[in-house]
Amino acid sequence: MSELPNCPQCNSEYTYNDGSLYVCPECGHEWPLDTTIEDEKSSVIKDANGNILQDGDTVTVIKDLKVKGSSTVVKVGTKVKNIRLVDGDHDIDCKISGIGAMKLKSAFVKKI
């Protein structure tokens, strides 16, 4: 018997194979057999509200963020234009006026 992956949404171990999809009976999530969870997470970057981000988008900061190595703070509501998506923990490269080049986490921004 083959080992089926846990559900990427709710981490349930009761997934089953239904044709070309894996299905989770607890939350109803379906995903293709040929993709892995790592591929799914790395290819799609979402903001705090779940909107999919793309290169060149404009976002707004939703939380005061301390700038590491400095006494400055990126305030709530700061608009960041023309973002670039990168791999890693901090998945947004951008330039913030008055501060300069920064890396942000997508969990602290929302798409405009």
Chimera marker file (.cmm) of the C-alpha trace (Angstrom):
<marker_set name="trace">
<marker id="1" x="0.000" y="0.000" z="0.000" r="1" g="1" b="0" radius="0.5"/>
<marker id="2" x="1.393" y="3.401" z="-0.990" r="1" g="1" b="0" radius="0.5"/>
<marker id="3" x="1.756" y="6.286" z="1.463" r="1" g="1" b="0" radius="0.5"/>
<marker id="4" x="-0.559" y="9.207" z="0.583" r="1" g="1" b="0" radius="0.5"/>
<marker id="5" x="0.444" y="12.786" z="1.494" r="1" g="1" b="0" radius="0.5"/>
<marker id="6" x="-1.332" y="14.738" z="4.226" r="1" g="1" b="0" radius="0.5"/>
<marker id="7" x="-3.740" y="17.484" z="3.189" r="1" g="1" b="0" radius="0.5"/>
<marker id="8" x="-1.890" y="20.789" z="2.525" r="1" g="1" b="0" radius="0.5"/>
<marker id="9" x="-4.845" y="22.782" z="3.915" r="1" g="1" b="0" radius="0.5"/>
<marker id="10" x="-5.706" y="21.067" z="7.201" r="1" g="1" b="0" radius="0.5"/>
<marker id="11" x="-2.880" y="18.484" z="7.496" r="1" g="1" b="0" radius="0.5"/>
<marker id="12" x="-5.380" y="15.603" z="7.711" r="1" g="1" b="0" radius="0.5"/>
<marker id="13" x="-3.918" y="12.122" z="7.278" r="1" g="1" b="0" radius="0.5"/>
<marker id="14" x="-7.165" y="10.707" z="5.824" r="1" g="1" b="0" radius="0.5"/>
<marker id="15" x="-6.597" y="11.741" z="2.193" r="1" g="1" b="0" radius="0.5"/>
<marker id="16" x="-7.519" y="9.472" z="-0.686" r="1" g="1" b="0" radius="0.5"/>
<marker id="17" x="-6.866" y="9.191" z="-4.419" r="1" g="1" b="0" radius="0.5"/>
<marker id="18" x="-9.777" y="9.998" z="-6.753" r="1" g="1" b="0" radius="0.5"/>
<marker id="19" x="-8.669" y="9.590" z="-10.360" r="1" g="1" b="0" radius="0.5"/>
<marker id="20" x="-6.113" y="12.320" z="-11.055" r="1" g="1" b="0" radius="0.5"/>
<marker id="21" x="-6.668" y="14.146" z="-7.726" r="1" g="1" b="0" radius="0.5"/>
<marker id="22" x="-5.944" y="13.731" z="-4.049" r="1" g="1" b="0" radius="0.5"/>
<marker id="23" x="-8.991" y="14.558" z="-1.911" r="1" g="1" b="0" radius="0.5"/>
<marker id="24" x="-9.289" y="15.445" z="1.775" r="1" g="1" b="0" radius="0.5"/>
<marker id="25" x="-12.603" y="14.237" z="3.261" r="1" g="1" b="0" radius="0.5"/>
<marker id="26" x="-12.323" y="16.545" z="6.288" r="1" g="1" b="0" radius="0.5"/>
<marker id="27" x="-11.972" y="19.954" z="4.601" r="1" g="1" b="0" radius="0.5"/>
<marker id="28" x="-12.875" y="19.066" z="0.982" r="1" g="1" b="0" radius="0.5"/>
<marker id="29" x="-9.582" y="20.309" z="-0.490" r="1" g="1" b="0" radius="0.5"/>
<marker id="30" x="-8.557" y="18.717" z="-3.825" r="1" g="1" b="0" radius="0.5"/>
<marker id="31" x="-5.118" y="18.894" z="-5.467" r="1" g="1" b="0" radius="0.5"/>
<marker id="32" x="-3.494" y="17.179" z="-8.474" r="1" g="1" b="0" radius="0.5"/>
<marker id="33" x="-1.459" y="13.998" z="-8.104" r="1" g="1" b="0" radius="0.5"/>
<marker id="34" x="1.552" y="15.295" z="-10.022" r="1" g="1" b="0" radius="0.5"/>
<marker id="35" x="2.319" y="18.381" z="-7.867" r="1" g="1" b="0" radius="0.5"/>
<marker id="36" x="3.923" y="18.360" z="-4.459" r="1" g="1" b="0" radius="0.5"/>
<marker id="37" x="3.193" y="20.650" z="-1.545" r="1" g="1" b="0" radius="0.5"/>
<marker id="38" x="6.582" y="22.385" z="-1.924" r="1" g="1" b="0" radius="0.5"/>
<marker id="39" x="5.855" y="23.226" z="-5.585" r="1" g="1" b="0" radius="0.5"/>
<marker id="40" x="2.448" y="24.607" z="-4.655" r="1" g="1" b="0" radius="0.5"/>
<marker id="41" x="3.817" y="26.841" z="-1.893" r="1" g="1" b="0" radius="0.5"/>
<marker id="42" x="6.783" y="28.197" z="-3.829" r="1" g="1" b="0" radius="0.5"/>
<marker id="43" x="4.926" y="29.011" z="-7.031" r="1" g="1" b="0" radius="0.5"/>
<marker id="44" x="2.126" y="31.079" z="-5.483" r="1" g="1" b="0" radius="0.5"/>
<marker id="45" x="2.765" y="33.961" z="-3.094" r="1" g="1" b="0" radius="0.5"/>
<marker id="46" x="-0.293" y="35.433" z="-1.385" r="1" g="1" b="0" radius="0.5"/>
<marker id="47" x="-0.803" y="38.574" z="0.685" r="1" g="1" b="0" radius="0.5"/>
<marker id="48" x="-2.377" y="38.719" z="4.158" r="1" g="1" b="0" radius="0.5"/>
<marker id="49" x="-5.892" y="38.560" z="2.659" r="1" g="1" b="0" radius="0.5"/>
<marker id="50" x="-5.138" y="35.607" z="0.372" r="1" g="1" b="0" radius="0.5"/>
<marker id="51" x="-4.827" y="37.583" z="-2.881" r="1" g="1" b="0" radius="0.5"/>
<marker id="52" x="-2.199" y="36.274" z="-5.288" r="1" g="1" b="0" radius="0.5"/>
<marker id="53" x="0.756" y="38.638" z="-5.708" r="1" g="1" b="0" radius="0.5"/>
<marker id="54" x="2.702" y="39.173" z="-8.949" r="1" g="1" b="0" radius="0.5"/>
<marker id="55" x="5.819" y="41.102" z="-9.942" r="1" g="1" b="0" radius="0.5"/>
<marker id="56" x="5.043" y="44.805" z="-10.381" r="1" g="1" b="0" radius="0.5"/>
<marker id="57" x="2.048" y="44.897" z="-8.021" r="1" g="1" b="0" radius="0.5"/>
<marker id="58" x="1.437" y="47.725" z="-5.567" r="1" g="1" b="0" radius="0.5"/>
<marker id="59" x="0.889" y="46.715" z="-1.943" r="1" g="1" b="0" radius="0.5"/>
<marker id="60" x="0.201" y="48.407" z="1.386" r="1" g="1" b="0" radius="0.5"/>
<marker id="61" x="1.913" y="47.524" z="4.683" r="1" g="1" b="0" radius="0.5"/>
<marker id="62" x="-0.653" y="46.354" z="7.290" r="1" g="1" b="0" radius="0.5"/>
<marker id="63" x="1.546" y="46.415" z="10.411" r="1" g="1" b="0" radius="0.5"/>
<marker id="64" x="4.295" y="48.682" z="11.782" r="1" g="1" b="0" radius="0.5"/>
<marker id="65" x="7.579" y="46.996" z="10.832" r="1" g="1" b="0" radius="0.5"/>
<marker id="66" x="10.886" y="47.749" z="12.554" r="1" g="1" b="0" radius="0.5"/>
<marker id="67" x="13.814" y="48.127" z="10.169" r="1" g="1" b="0" radius="0.5"/>
<marker id="68" x="16.594" y="45.818" z="11.314" r="1" g="1" b="0" radius="0.5"/>
<marker id="69" x="19.795" y="47.703" z="12.171" r="1" g="1" b="0" radius="0.5"/>
<marker id="70" x="18.040" y="51.061" z="12.263" r="1" g="1" b="0" radius="0.5"/>
<marker id="71" x="15.744" y="53.050" z="14.512" r="1" g="1" b="0" radius="0.5"/>
<marker id="72" x="13.269" y="53.740" z="11.694" r="1" g="1" b="0" radius="0.5"/>
<marker id="73" x="9.885" y="52.065" z="11.310" r="1" g="1" b="0" radius="0.5"/>
<marker id="74" x="7.798" y="51.293" z="8.221" r="1" g="1" b="0" radius="0.5"/>
<marker id="75" x="4.377" y="52.614" z="9.250" r="1" g="1" b="0" radius="0.5"/>
<marker id="76" x="0.986" y="51.027" z="8.669" r="1" g="1" b="0" radius="0.5"/>
<marker id="77" x="-0.490" y="52.165" z="5.352" r="1" g="1" b="0" radius="0.5"/>
<marker id="78" x="2.848" y="52.713" z="3.615" r="1" g="1" b="0" radius="0.5"/>
<marker id="79" x="2.312" y="52.151" z="-0.108" r="1" g="1" b="0" radius="0.5"/>
<marker id="80" x="4.985" y="50.054" z="-1.844" r="1" g="1" b="0" radius="0.5"/>
<marker id="81" x="5.004" y="50.159" z="-5.649" r="1" g="1" b="0" radius="0.5"/>
<marker id="82" x="6.535" y="47.780" z="-8.187" r="1" g="1" b="0" radius="0.5"/>
<marker id="83" x="7.366" y="44.807" z="-5.954" r="1" g="1" b="0" radius="0.5"/>
<marker id="84" x="9.498" y="41.838" z="-7.059" r="1" g="1" b="0" radius="0.5"/>
<marker id="85" x="8.769" y="38.331" z="-5.816" r="1" g="1" b="0" radius="0.5"/>
<marker id="86" x="11.707" y="36.162" z="-4.720" r="1" g="1" b="0" radius="0.5"/>
<marker id="87" x="12.176" y="32.799" z="-3.029" r="1" g="1" b="0" radius="0.5"/>
<marker id="88" x="12.870" y="32.676" z="0.688" r="1" g="1" b="0" radius="0.5"/>
<marker id="89" x="11.373" y="33.655" z="4.013" r="1" g="1" b="0" radius="0.5"/>
<marker id="90" x="11.128" y="37.337" z="3.045" r="1" g="1" b="0" radius="0.5"/>
<marker id="91" x="9.537" y="36.874" z="-0.361" r="1" g="1" b="0" radius="0.5"/>
<marker id="92" x="9.131" y="40.489" z="-1.557" r="1" g="1" b="0" radius="0.5"/>
<marker id="93" x="11.983" y="42.746" z="-2.741" r="1" g="1" b="0" radius="0.5"/>
<marker id="94" x="11.040" y="46.423" z="-2.953" r="1" g="1" b="0" radius="0.5"/>
<marker id="95" x="12.138" y="50.019" z="-2.493" r="1" g="1" b="0" radius="0.5"/>
<marker id="96" x="10.371" y="52.115" z="0.119" r="1" g="1" b="0" radius="0.5"/>
<marker id="97" x="10.669" y="55.885" z="-0.240" r="1" g="1" b="0" radius="0.5"/>
<marker id="98" x="12.601" y="57.397" z="2.640" r="1" g="1" b="0" radius="0.5"/>
<marker id="99" x="14.061" y="54.037" z="3.672" r="1" g="1" b="0" radius="0.5"/>
<marker id="100" x="15.482" y="52.339" z="0.572" r="1" g="1" b="0" radius="0.5"/>
<marker id="101" x="15.703" y="48.740" z="-0.592" r="1" g="1" b="0" radius="0.5"/>
<marker id="102" x="14.007" y="46.204" z="1.691" r="1" g="1" b="0" radius="0.5"/>
<marker id="103" x="12.759" y="42.653" z="1.849" r="1" g="1" b="0" radius="0.5"/>
<marker id="104" x="9.253" y="42.103" z="3.219" r="1" g="1" b="0" radius="0.5"/>
<marker id="105" x="7.181" y="39.096" z="4.158" r="1" g="1" b="0" radius="0.5"/>
<marker id="106" x="3.994" y="38.728" z="2.164" r="1" g="1" b="0" radius="0.5"/>
<marker id="107" x="2.039" y="38.125" z="5.398" r="1" g="1" b="0" radius="0.5"/>
<marker id="108" x="2.489" y="41.811" z="6.334" r="1" g="1" b="0" radius="0.5"/>
<marker id="109" x="1.182" y="43.376" z="3.130" r="1" g="1" b="0" radius="0.5"/>
<marker id="110" x="-2.119" y="43.588" z="1.253" r="1" g="1" b="0" radius="0.5"/>
<marker id="111" x="-2.617" y="44.078" z="-2.459" r="1" g="1" b="0" radius="0.5"/>
<marker id="112" x="-4.177" y="47.330" z="-3.648" r="1" g="1" b="0" radius="0.5"/>
<link id1="1" id2="2" r="1" g="1" b="0" radius="0.2"/>
<link id1="2" id2="3" r="1" g="1" b="0" radius="0.2"/>
<link id1="3" id2="4" r="1" g="1" b="0" radius="0.2"/>
<link id1="4" id2="5" r="1" g="1" b="0" radius="0.2"/>
<link id1="5" id2="6" r="1" g="1" b="0" radius="0.2"/>
<link id1="6" id2="7" r="1" g="1" b="0" radius="0.2"/>
<link id1="7" id2="8" r="1" g="1" b="0" radius="0.2"/>
<link id1="8" id2="9" r="1" g="1" b="0" radius="0.2"/>
<link id1="9" id2="10" r="1" g="1" b="0" radius="0.2"/>
<link id1="10" id2="11" r="1" g="1" b="0" radius="0.2"/>
<link id1="11" id2="12" r="1" g="1" b="0" radius="0.2"/>
<link id1="12" id2="13" r="1" g="1" b="0" radius="0.2"/>
<link id1="13" id2="14" r="1" g="1" b="0" radius="0.2"/>
<link id1="14" id2="15" r="1" g="1" b="0" radius="0.2"/>
<link id1="15" id2="16" r="1" g="1" b="0" radius="0.2"/>
<link id1="16" id2="17" r="1" g="1" b="0" radius="0.2"/>
<link id1="17" id2="18" r="1" g="1" b="0" radius="0.2"/>
<link id1="18" id2="19" r="1" g="1" b="0" radius="0.2"/>
<link id1="19" id2="20" r="1" g="1" b="0" radius="0.2"/>
<link id1="20" id2="21" r="1" g="1" b="0" radius="0.2"/>
<link id1="21" id2="22" r="1" g="1" b="0" radius="0.2"/>
<link id1="22" id2="23" r="1" g="1" b="0" radius="0.2"/>
<link id1="23" id2="24" r="1" g="1" b="0" radius="0.2"/>
<link id1="24" id2="25" r="1" g="1" b="0" radius="0.2"/>
<link id1="25" id2="26" r="1" g="1" b="0" radius="0.2"/>
<link id1="26" id2="27" r="1" g="1" b="0" radius="0.2"/>
<link id1="27" id2="28" r="1" g="1" b="0" radius="0.2"/>
<link id1="28" id2="29" r="1" g="1" b="0" radius="0.2"/>
<link id1="29" id2="30" r="1" g="1" b="0" radius="0.2"/>
<link id1="30" id2="31" r="1" g="1" b="0" radius="0.2"/>
<link id1="31" id2="32" r="1" g="1" b="0" radius="0.2"/>
<link id1="32" id2="33" r="1" g="1" b="0" radius="0.2"/>
<link id1="33" id2="34" r="1" g="1" b="0" radius="0.2"/>
<link id1="34" id2="35" r="1" g="1" b="0" radius="0.2"/>
<link id1="35" id2="36" r="1" g="1" b="0" radius="0.2"/>
<link id1="36" id2="37" r="1" g="1" b="0" radius="0.2"/>
<link id1="37" id2="38" r="1" g="1" b="0" radius="0.2"/>
<link id1="38" id2="39" r="1" g="1" b="0" radius="0.2"/>
<link id1="39" id2="40" r="1" g="1" b="0" radius="0.2"/>
<link id1="40" id2="41" r="1" g="1" b="0" radius="0.2"/>
<link id1="41" id2="42" r="1" g="1" b="0" radius="0.2"/>
<link id1="42" id2="43" r="1" g="1" b="0" radius="0.2"/>
<link id1="43" id2="44" r="1" g="1" b="0" radius="0.2"/>
<link id1="44" id2="45" r="1" g="1" b="0" radius="0.2"/>
<link id1="45" id2="46" r="1" g="1" b="0" radius="0.2"/>
<link id1="46" id2="47" r="1" g="1" b="0" radius="0.2"/>
<link id1="47" id2="48" r="1" g="1" b="0" radius="0.2"/>
<link id1="48" id2="49" r="1" g="1" b="0" radius="0.2"/>
<link id1="49" id2="50" r="1" g="1" b="0" radius="0.2"/>
<link id1="50" id2="51" r="1" g="1" b="0" radius="0.2"/>
<link id1="51" id2="52" r="1" g="1" b="0" radius="0.2"/>
<link id1="52" id2="53" r="1" g="1" b="0" radius="0.2"/>
<link id1="53" id2="54" r="1" g="1" b="0" radius="0.2"/>
<link id1="54" id2="55" r="1" g="1" b="0" radius="0.2"/>
<link id1="55" id2="56" r="1" g="1" b="0" radius="0.2"/>
<link id1="56" id2="57" r="1" g="1" b="0" radius="0.2"/>
<link id1="57" id2="58" r="1" g="1" b="0" radius="0.2"/>
<link id1="58" id2="59" r="1" g="1" b="0" radius="0.2"/>
<link id1="59" id2="60" r="1" g="1" b="0" radius="0.2"/>
<link id1="60" id2="61" r="1" g="1" b="0" radius="0.2"/>
<link id1="61" id2="62" r="1" g="1" b="0" radius="0.2"/>
<link id1="62" id2="63" r="1" g="1" b="0" radius="0.2"/>
<link id1="63" id2="64" r="1" g="1" b="0" radius="0.2"/>
<link id1="64" id2="65" r="1" g="1" b="0" radius="0.2"/>
<link id1="65" id2="66" r="1" g="1" b="0" radius="0.2"/>
<link id1="66" id2="67" r="1" g="1" b="0" radius="0.2"/>
<link id1="67" id2="68" r="1" g="1" b="0" radius="0.2"/>
<link id1="68" id2="69" r="1" g="1" b="0" radius="0.2"/>
<link id1="69" id2="70" r="1" g="1" b="0" radius="0.2"/>
<link id1="70" id2="71" r="1" g="1" b="0" radius="0.2"/>
<link id1="71" id2="72" r="1" g="1" b="0" radius="0.2"/>
<link id1="72" id2="73" r="1" g="1" b="0" radius="0.2"/>
<link id1="73" id2="74" r="1" g="1" b="0" radius="0.2"/>
<link id1="74" id2="75" r="1" g="1" b="0" radius="0.2"/>
<link id1="75" id2="76" r="1" g="1" b="0" radius="0.2"/>
<link id1="76" id2="77" r="1" g="1" b="0" radius="0.2"/>
<link id1="77" id2="78" r="1" g="1" b="0" radius="0.2"/>
<link id1="78" id2="79" r="1" g="1" b="0" radius="0.2"/>
<link id1="79" id2="80" r="1" g="1" b="0" radius="0.2"/>
<link id1="80" id2="81" r="1" g="1" b="0" radius="0.2"/>
<link id1="81" id2="82" r="1" g="1" b="0" radius="0.2"/>
<link id1="82" id2="83" r="1" g="1" b="0" radius="0.2"/>
<link id1="83" id2="84" r="1" g="1" b="0" radius="0.2"/>
<link id1="84" id2="85" r="1" g="1" b="0" radius="0.2"/>
<link id1="85" id2="86" r="1" g="1" b="0" radius="0.2"/>
<link id1="86" id2="87" r="1" g="1" b="0" radius="0.2"/>
<link id1="87" id2="88" r="1" g="1" b="0" radius="0.2"/>
<link id1="88" id2="89" r="1" g="1" b="0" radius="0.2"/>
<link id1="89" id2="90" r="1" g="1" b="0" radius="0.2"/>
<link id1="90" id2="91" r="1" g="1" b="0" radius="0.2"/>
<link id1="91" id2="92" r="1" g="1" b="0" radius="0.2"/>
<link id1="92" id2="93" r="1" g="1" b="0" radius="0.2"/>
<link id1="93" id2="94" r="1" g="1" b="0" radius="0.2"/>
<link id1="94" id2="95" r="1" g="1" b="0" radius="0.2"/>
<link id1="95" id2="96" r="1" g="1" b="0" radius="0.2"/>
<link id1="96" id2="97" r="1" g="1" b="0" radius="0.2"/>
<link id1="97" id2="98" r="1" g="1" b="0" radius="0.2"/>
<link id1="98" id2="99" r="1" g="1" b="0" radius="0.2"/>
<link id1="99" id2="100" r="1" g="1" b="0" radius="0.2"/>
<link id1="100" id2="101" r="1" g="1" b="0" radius="0.2"/>
<link id1="101" id2="102" r="1" g="1" b="0" radius="0.2"/>
<link id1="102" id2="103" r="1" g="1" b="0" radius="0.2"/>
<link id1="103" id2="104" r="1" g="1" b="0" radius="0.2"/>
<link id1="104" id2="105" r="1" g="1" b="0" radius="0.2"/>
<link id1="105" id2="106" r="1" g="1" b="0" radius="0.2"/>
<link id1="106" id2="107" r="1" g="1" b="0" radius="0.2"/>
<link id1="107" id2="108" r="1" g="1" b="0" radius="0.2"/>
<link id1="108" id2="109" r="1" g="1" b="0" radius="0.2"/>
<link id1="109" id2="110" r="1" g="1" b="0" radius="0.2"/>
<link id1="110" id2="111" r="1" g="1" b="0" radius="0.2"/>
<link id1="111" id2="112" r="1" g="1" b="0" radius="0.2"/>
</marker_set>
